[in-house]
Each structure stands twice: as C-alpha cells, then as structure tokens.
Amino acid sequence: MTQQANRDAHLLPHVHFKLDCLAAPHFATFTTREPFGAGNRQNPEDDMQRRALVVDDEPAVCQMIGKVLTSAGMEALTLTRSTEAPEIIEEGIFDVVFLDLHMSFPDGIELARQMRSSRFHRKTPIIMISDDQRPSALSVGFAAGASFFLYKPIDKDRLLKLVRATQGALEHERRRTRRVPIQSTVQLQIGAEKLEGETVDVSLSGLLIRAPRIAPVGSSLRMRWRISHGMKPIEALGSVVRIHAGNQMGIQLDQLNFSDSERLQEFLLHSIPTE
C-alpha cells in the first residue's frame, strides 16, 4: 500500500455500504457443494432457508465467515478456489455472496460483474472482502456491483451486524415484490386510447392487469386505480413487461409520486404476512 493509501485508510470505516444494490431471493450456508446442485432453488418460494456463498483464497477467512453465518441461522457454501465460483453462481440462488477482492482470476471484481449479468443475482447483496482501503479500490468494486465492503482483518461483531442488516434489507425486498391478490377497476391510457381493466394482483413494484385489449411488451401506459374503497386514486406511469394467459398484462411501475408510493406501500405491506 502506498503512503497516500496509508494516509487515506484511517478516514475509512471497516464497513462500507452501497444500499442501492440490495436485494434478491433467499439466504444460505454450508461448507460442501452437494446441497447447491443445478436443480436447487429454481423456485425460491419452495425453500425459505437462507443461503450464502463465500469465495476467498484464504481457508481461515472462509472458515471464520462460515461460522459467523451459521450463528446467524444461515447455510454457507465456502470456496477457496475462485475458478469453481462461476459454475456455482450460475447454478444456484444465494441471498448474499462474499467475494475476496484480490484473488487469482477470476477475482472478486470479475465474479461481481458475472453476478450482475446473471439471471438470478442482479440484485443479490455482494460483500467485497478486502485489505485494500484505497478509495480507488472502493470505486472499482462498487462499479463492478459490490453492495458492501468489509475489510481484513475481519471483526466478527462487525460481520454479524452486516449480515443481519443484509437479512433485513432482503426481507424488505422479498415483501416488496410479493404480489397481493386485489381486484379493483383500473383506468388505462395507452397512447391516445383509453380503456378499463381490472387488477389481478398488485405489488410495490408492479401490477397484473386483466384488460379487453393487450398492449405489446415494452409499451408505456398511464394508470389510475383505487386500491381500497374510500382511498384517493393512485396514478402512475408504467410499462408492459410480460403477457399472461392471453388477456393479462404484467406492468412494471416506472413512475409514482412520493405520496402515492407511500400509500401503496402502507396498504400492501400490511397485507403481506411476515415470515
């Protein structure tokens, strides 16, 4: 480490957060590969046990993190050879992944990039493990997709707090994307055309709507609907992301004002049971 890096190091805490990269399915842990075969976790709702992946070329680090994860009620798969990680990442779904920044290829940066381009791990929290406290290392790590930085030597208490914070954020994300069956009339405007549909289910991130005419995937539209009698209508801009059963559109909420977002969140989160 350079003298400049040494001067900068004392300014940085041991854990750095980048909260906008959070989220994704379930948690886990263990130290063998068998439970994480290709057929596992294709339907995350079938298995609520939380899983984690740890990739670090130092066995002692893997062992220590694995023990902390186990104490937090998770299952941990630990790898000391990073060459094994791409296949594991491709095959399974994890709730959090720990990556050593500096390893032989693929290193933590490359693995983070692969995760962010994969189907299942675009939002999975990535904790980058590093002894490099230079601001430039932080920038490169976050640009690759890291959600958090955790510095060596790893403090067990800090690690446990970080894991718990990650669990809370994931639970919120899981509830945020959970669909709640709600049937209510919704006014749609697709271009100049106006029509009336009905919601099938609603989440904080989108709606499934049954309508007499289906807009192509990628279409933008305006919506206005009431989620409950007596409540002020919610207005939003959205885009069609999928077609279901021939007469239903999956619509992603692209623009919702703060007030409407708060009301929708309050209504839906009270309708979703905690797990």
C-alpha positions in Angstrom: 0.0 0.0 0.0 1.3 3.5 -0.9 1.9 6.2 1.6 -1.1 8.1 0.3 -3.2 5.0 0.7 -2.0 4.7 4.3 -2.9 8.3 4.9 -6.4 7.7 3.4 -7.0 4.4 5.3 -7.7 5.9 8.7 -10.5 8.0 7.2 -12.5 4.9 6.1 -14.6 2.8 8.4 -14.2 -1.0 8.4 -17.5 -1.5 6.5 -18.7 0.5 3.5 -22.3 0.3 2.3 -23.9 0.9 -1.1 -27.6 0.4 -0.3 -28.9 0.7 -3.9 -27.5 -2.7 -4.9 -29.6 -4.7 -2.4 -32.0 -7.4 -2.7 -32.8 -10.8 -4.2 -34.2 -14.2 -3.1 -33.1 -16.4 -0.2 -30.2 -16.9 2.3 -27.9 -19.9 2.9 -24.7 -21.5 4.1 -22.6 -24.8 4.4 -19.1 -26.0 3.5 -19.9 -28.6 0.9 -21.1 -28.3 -2.7 -23.7 -31.1 -2.7 -26.8 -29.1 -1.5 -26.3 -26.5 -4.2 -26.7 -28.5 -7.4 -28.2 -27.3 -10.6 -31.7 -28.2 -9.7 -31.9 -26.3 -6.5 -33.7 -23.0 -5.8 -35.2 -22.6 -9.2 -38.4 -21.7 -7.4 -37.2 -19.6 -4.4 -40.6 -19.8 -2.7 -40.1 -23.6 -2.3 -37.2 -23.3 0.1 -37.1 -20.4 2.6 -33.7 -21.3 4.2 -31.3 -18.5 3.7 -28.1 -19.3 1.8 -24.7 -17.6 1.4 -21.7 -18.1 -0.8 -18.2 -17.3 0.4 -15.3 -17.1 -2.1 -11.8 -16.4 -0.6 -8.5 -18.0 -1.2 -7.7 -17.9 2.5 -9.2 -21.0 4.2 -9.1 -19.3 7.6 -11.2 -16.5 6.3 -13.7 -18.9 4.8 -13.9 -20.8 8.0 -14.4 -17.8 10.2 -17.1 -16.2 7.9 -18.8 -19.6 7.7 -19.0 -19.9 11.5 -20.5 -16.4 11.8 -23.1 -17.1 9.1 -24.0 -20.4 10.9 -24.5 -18.4 14.1 -26.9 -16.2 12.2 -29.0 -19.2 11.2 -27.8 -19.4 7.6 -26.2 -22.1 5.4 -22.8 -21.3 3.9 -21.0 -22.7 0.9 -17.3 -21.7 1.1 -14.9 -21.9 -1.8 -11.1 -21.3 -1.7 -10.7 -21.8 -5.5 -12.4 -18.9 -7.4 -12.4 -21.0 -10.6 -15.2 -23.0 -9.1 -17.4 -20.0 -8.4 -18.8 -19.1 -11.8 -20.5 -22.5 -12.1 -21.9 -22.3 -8.6 -23.2 -18.8 -9.2 -24.8 -19.9 -12.5 -26.4 -23.0 -10.9 -27.8 -21.7 -7.6 -29.5 -18.8 -6.0 -28.0 -17.2 -2.9 -29.2 -14.4 -0.6 -25.7 -12.9 0.0 -22.3 -13.5 -1.6 -18.9 -12.7 -0.1 -16.1 -12.2 -2.6 -12.4 -11.6 -1.9 -11.3 -8.6 -3.9 -7.8 -9.9 -4.7 -7.6 -13.5 -5.9 -6.2 -15.3 -8.9 -8.5 -15.0 -11.9 -11.5 -14.7 -11.6 -11.0 -12.2 -8.8 -13.8 -10.6 -6.8 -14.3 -7.8 -9.4 -14.8 -10.3 -12.2 -17.1 -12.5 -10.2 -19.2 -9.5 -9.2 -19.6 -8.5 -12.8 -20.6 -12.0 -13.7 -23.2 -12.0 -11.0 -24.7 -8.7 -12.1 -25.1 -10.1 -15.6 -26.7 -13.3 -14.4 -30.4 -14.1 -14.3 -30.6 -14.7 -10.5 -28.1 -12.4 -9.0 -28.7 -8.9 -10.4 -29.8 -7.7 -7.0 -28.1 -10.2 -4.6 -26.1 -8.3 -2.0 -22.4 -8.7 -2.7 -20.0 -8.1 0.2 -16.5 -7.5 -1.1 -13.7 -8.6 1.3 -10.5 -6.7 1.1 -7.4 -5.4 2.8 -7.1 -2.7 0.2 -8.6 0.5 1.7 -7.7 2.8 -1.2 -10.6 4.9 -2.4 -9.9 3.7 -5.9 -10.5 0.1 -4.8 -13.9 1.1 -3.5 -14.8 2.8 -6.7 -13.8 -0.2 -8.8 -15.6 -2.6 -6.5 -18.9 -0.6 -6.4 -18.7 -0.1 -10.2 -18.5 -3.9 -10.6 -21.6 -4.4 -8.5 -20.5 -4.7 -4.9 -23.1 -3.7 -2.3 -20.8 -3.6 0.8 -17.1 -3.6 1.6 -15.7 -5.4 4.6 -12.0 -5.0 5.5 -9.5 -7.5 6.8 -8.7 -8.4 9.5 -12.4 -9.2 9.8 -14.1 -8.3 13.0 -16.7 -10.9 13.9 -19.1 -8.5 15.6 -19.0 -6.1 12.5 -19.5 -9.1 10.2 -22.5 -10.3 12.2 -24.1 -6.8 12.2 -23.6 -6.6 8.5 -25.2 -10.0 7.9 -28.2 -9.0 10.0 -28.6 -5.7 8.2 -28.4 -7.6 4.9 -31.1 -10.0 6.0 -33.4 -7.2 7.0 -32.9 -5.5 3.6 -33.6 -8.8 1.8 -36.7 -9.4 3.8 -38.0 -6.0 2.8 -37.2 -6.7 -0.8 -38.9 -10.0 -0.6 -42.0 -8.4 0.7 -41.7 -5.5 -1.7 -42.0 -7.9 -4.7 -44.7 -10.2 -3.2 -47.9 -10.0 -5.1 -51.2 -9.4 -3.2 -54.4 -10.5 -4.9 -56.5 -7.4 -5.3 -59.4 -6.9 -7.7 -60.1 -3.3 -8.5 -61.0 -1.3 -11.5 -58.1 0.5 -13.2 -58.3 3.2 -15.9 -55.6 2.7 -18.6 -54.3 5.0 -21.2 -52.2 3.5 -24.0 -51.2 6.3 -26.3 -54.4 8.1 -27.3 -56.6 5.1 -26.4 -58.3 4.8 -23.1 -59.8 1.6 -21.7 -60.8 0.0 -18.5 -59.3 -3.1 -16.9 -59.1 -4.9 -13.6 -56.2 -5.7 -11.3 -55.5 -9.3 -10.7 -52.7 -8.7 -8.2 -50.5 -5.8 -7.0 -47.1 -5.5 -5.6 -44.9 -2.5 -4.7 -43.2 -2.8 -8.0 -46.0 -3.6 -10.4 -49.4 -4.9 -11.3 -51.0 -7.8 -13.2 -54.0 -6.3 -15.1 -56.8 -8.1 -17.0 -57.9 -5.9 -19.9 -60.0 -6.2 -23.1 -57.0 -5.3 -25.2 -53.4 -6.2 -24.6 -50.6 -3.8 -25.3 -47.3 -5.2 -26.7 -44.4 -5.8 -24.3 -42.4 -2.6 -23.9 -45.5 -0.3 -24.3 -45.8 2.6 -22.0 -49.1 3.5 -20.3 -50.8 5.6 -17.7 -52.8 4.0 -14.9 -55.3 5.3 -12.4 -56.9 3.0 -9.8 -58.1 2.7 -6.2 -56.6 0.0 -4.0 -59.3 0.3 -1.5 -62.7 1.9 -1.2 -62.6 5.4 0.2 -58.9 5.9 -0.7 -57.8 8.5 -3.1 -56.9 7.0 -6.6 -53.3 6.2 -7.3 -51.9 7.5 -10.6 -48.7 6.0 -12.1 -46.8 5.6 -15.3 -45.8 2.0 -16.2 -44.5 -0.3 -18.9 -45.7 -3.7 -20.1 -43.1 -6.3 -19.2 -45.0 -9.6 -19.9 -48.2 -11.0 -21.3 -50.0 -13.7 -19.3 -53.0 -16.0 -20.2 -53.7 -14.0 -23.4 -55.6 -11.2 -21.7 -53.4 -10.1 -18.8 -50.5 -7.7 -18.8 -47.7 -7.6 -16.2 -46.9 -3.9 -15.7 -43.9 -2.5 -14.0 -44.3 0.7 -12.1 -41.9 3.2 -13.6 -43.1 6.5 -12.1 -45.1 7.0 -9.0 -45.2 10.2 -6.9 -44.0 10.0 -3.3 -47.4 10.4 -1.8 -48.9 7.6 -3.9 -45.9 5.4 -3.3 -46.2 5.8 0.5 -49.9 5.0 0.4 -49.4 1.9 -1.8 -46.6 0.7 0.4 -48.5 1.1 3.6 -51.5 -0.7 2.2 -49.6 -3.6 0.7 -47.1 -4.2 3.5 -49.9 -4.6 6.0 -51.5 -7.1 3.7 -48.3 -9.3 3.4 -47.7 -11.7 6.3 -44.2 -11.6 7.7 -42.2 -14.9 7.5 
